[in-house]
Amino acid sequence: MMQNPYVPYKAQIVEIRDEVRGPRPIKTFKMKLVDRERFDYKSGQGCLVSIFGKGESWFTIANSPTRPDLEFSVLKTGKVTAKLHEMKVGDLVGIRGPLGRPFPLDEWKGMNILTIGGGIGQTPLRAIYQYVIDKENDYGDLTIIYGARSSRDLVYREELFKLIEEGYNVHLSIDNPEPGWKYFVGFVPDNVKRIKPEAKNTIAITCGPPIMIKITLNVLKELGFKEDQIYTTLERRMKCGIGKCGKCRIESYYVCRDGPVFSYAELSSMLEKI
Ligand code: FES
């Protein structure tokens, strides 16, 4: 548990992976805390990562707490993320966290877990599926549905192909046909419709572009999922990260403090605002 939420821990970048190249590049940074072994966090929580002299940005933790170190997958979009993309193994950053309400994975024990992701929205879902894989005796079936615009835009591509090889229930998609692509072609919600996951005893967690989330929610409801069986996690610009500045507010919720994880039952009143 952190003592002063404004004081960052020092962390060192120990590995950098190029997930997506091109005009909207995504890199995954593996970081090791310098002064302590680790901090306790849960899947779905995030951190504010600071770069000395450049600023601070919120990122969801991309790996499960059952795996070593901390990983953040970063889309290059602004000043802080551009600077992070220039950093090298060995460089130091500051980390404030863990912040926010996590996925209630303990409450989901014994249930089937279905993750539905689009683009970089796969990041918090990865922290779930890794956890469920590592604690497989605690959960029922795991189904991973994930899509991106093209095969080059799939984050954690190699990891997901490996899971398919190992027999996990992974369903990938891309928006348009490509030579050699042997999985589904079309949008993520269409893939969900095609797969028709069983609603009974299942928790569905979806994360991706807002339009994908909205359509997916409707598909899940058509399949019989109830509002309290569906969860998502919201991305907002965060400043303080601890419910003080109001920057991340949507209606009466502060995403940094009350979320970023929400059930559909909580979200339905503010769907037009995400
Ligand atoms: S980021 Fe300040 S209240 Fe959420």
Boltz pocket constraint, residues with backbone or C-beta under 6 A from the ligand:
constraints:
  - pocket:
      binder: B
      contacts: [[A, 237], [A, 238], [A, 239], [A, 240], [A, 241], [A, 242], [A, 243], [A, 244], [A, 245], [A, 246], [A, 247], [A, 248], [A, 249], [A, 254], [A, 255], [A, 256], [A, 257]]
      max_distance: 6.0
